[in-house]
Each structure stands twice: as structure tokens, then as C-alpha cells.
Amino acid sequence: MSNARDFDSPPTEAQLQRIASLSASDLADIDAALLALCIPQWRTLARVVGGAMLSFEGRFAGVPDTYFAQRVARLIDAGVLEVTGDPRRMRGCEIRRAG
């Protein structure tokens, strides 16, 4: 049985404000970076999110990793990615390109 500690932390108010400031172009760039790190083999969501965040070299400072994970969840819902596990638990979830 899982509890609240098992899930990634929600964003702070400052992080929510930073997220709200993202443009459509920013979101497209984030999605593209996430997809570039997804391959046909399973990878942990934490690895993909961490790699995407590093690729921006601070461009999205203040945007939490959990928001990047939410973007992945949207790609899963769109059928672009497949998932095993719960995307709200980055270390316990794996993703791959949909085949």
C-alpha cells in the first residue's frame, strides 16, 4: 500500500507562477526534449526528466521536475509514450516510445 510520501512533491507557489509564465514555444521545446530521450526500451521517468532538464542548461530554472513529469503524462495520454507504473512516482515509473 502506498502513501503520500511515495509520490513526488507538488509544486510550490513560486514554481506554479514560473510554470504559468511558460509560452507555447517553451512547452513544445520541453516536450521535444523529453521525446528525444525516450527510446523503444524502457527507461525510468526520473532519467528522462533529469536528462531533459539538464539539456536546457538552466533555461527553465524554477520549473520543477514534477512539471516535466506532467508533460510526460500528457504524451502518454496522447499515445506517443507507453508507461509502466505511476507517473506521479518518477523513480518507480518507466516509459518508452509507443510502438
C-alpha positions as CSV (number, residue, x, y, z in Angstrom):
1,M,0.0,0.0,0.0
2,S,1.4,3.4,-0.9
3,N,1.0,6.7,1.0
4,A,1.5,10.3,0.2
5,R,5.3,10.1,0.8
6,D,5.6,7.7,-2.1
7,F,4.6,10.4,-4.6
8,D,6.6,13.3,-5.9
9,S,6.0,16.6,-4.1
10,P,3.6,19.1,-5.5
11,P,5.0,22.4,-6.9
12,T,5.3,25.4,-4.6
13,E,3.5,28.7,-5.3
14,A,6.7,30.2,-6.8
15,Q,7.0,27.2,-9.1
16,L,3.4,27.4,-10.1
17,Q,4.0,31.0,-11.1
18,R,7.1,30.0,-13.1
19,I,5.0,27.3,-14.9
20,A,2.3,29.8,-15.7
21,S,4.9,32.0,-17.4
22,L,5.9,29.3,-19.9
23,S,4.9,30.0,-23.5
24,A,3.6,27.6,-26.1
25,S,7.0,27.5,-27.6
26,D,8.6,26.7,-24.2
27,L,6.1,23.8,-23.8
28,A,6.9,22.5,-27.3
29,D,10.7,22.6,-26.5
30,I,10.1,20.7,-23.2
31,D,8.1,18.1,-25.0
32,A,10.7,17.7,-27.8
33,A,13.5,17.3,-25.2
34,L,11.5,14.6,-23.3
35,L,10.7,12.8,-26.5
36,A,14.3,12.9,-27.7
37,L,15.3,10.9,-24.6
38,C,12.6,8.3,-25.0
39,I,13.6,5.2,-26.9
40,P,11.8,1.9,-27.6
41,Q,13.4,0.3,-24.5
42,W,12.0,1.1,-21.0
43,R,13.7,4.0,-19.1
44,T,12.8,5.4,-15.7
45,L,10.8,8.5,-15.9
46,A,13.4,10.1,-13.5
47,R,16.2,9.5,-16.0
48,V,14.2,11.0,-18.9
49,V,13.1,14.1,-16.8
50,G,16.5,14.6,-15.4
51,G,18.1,14.4,-18.8
52,A,15.6,16.8,-20.3
53,M,16.2,19.3,-17.5
54,L,19.9,19.2,-17.9
55,S,19.7,19.7,-21.6
56,F,18.3,23.2,-21.1
57,E,21.2,24.4,-19.0
58,G,19.1,26.5,-16.6
59,R,16.7,27.9,-19.2
60,F,13.8,26.7,-17.2
61,A,15.1,27.4,-13.7
62,G,12.3,27.3,-11.2
63,V,10.3,24.8,-13.2
64,P,10.1,21.7,-11.0
65,D,10.9,18.2,-12.2
66,T,7.3,17.2,-11.4
67,Y,6.1,19.6,-14.1
68,F,8.3,17.8,-16.7
69,A,6.7,14.6,-15.4
70,Q,3.3,16.1,-16.0
71,R,4.3,16.9,-19.6
72,V,5.3,13.2,-20.0
73,A,1.9,12.2,-18.7
74,R,0.3,14.3,-21.4
75,L,2.4,12.5,-24.0
76,I,1.3,9.2,-22.5
77,D,-2.4,10.3,-22.7
78,A,-1.8,11.3,-26.4
79,G,-0.5,7.7,-27.1
80,V,3.0,8.9,-28.0
81,L,4.6,7.1,-25.0
82,E,3.8,3.9,-23.1
83,V,4.1,3.6,-19.3
84,T,4.5,1.1,-16.6
85,G,3.9,2.3,-13.1
86,D,2.5,5.6,-11.9
87,P,4.0,8.7,-13.5
88,R,3.5,10.5,-10.1
89,R,6.3,8.4,-8.8
90,M,9.3,9.2,-11.1
91,R,11.6,6.6,-9.7
92,G,9.0,3.9,-9.8
93,C,7.8,4.5,-13.3
94,E,9.2,3.6,-16.7
95,I,8.4,5.0,-20.1
96,R,9.2,4.2,-23.7
97,R,8.2,5.3,-27.2
98,A,4.9,3.8,-28.2
99,G,5.4,1.0,-30.8
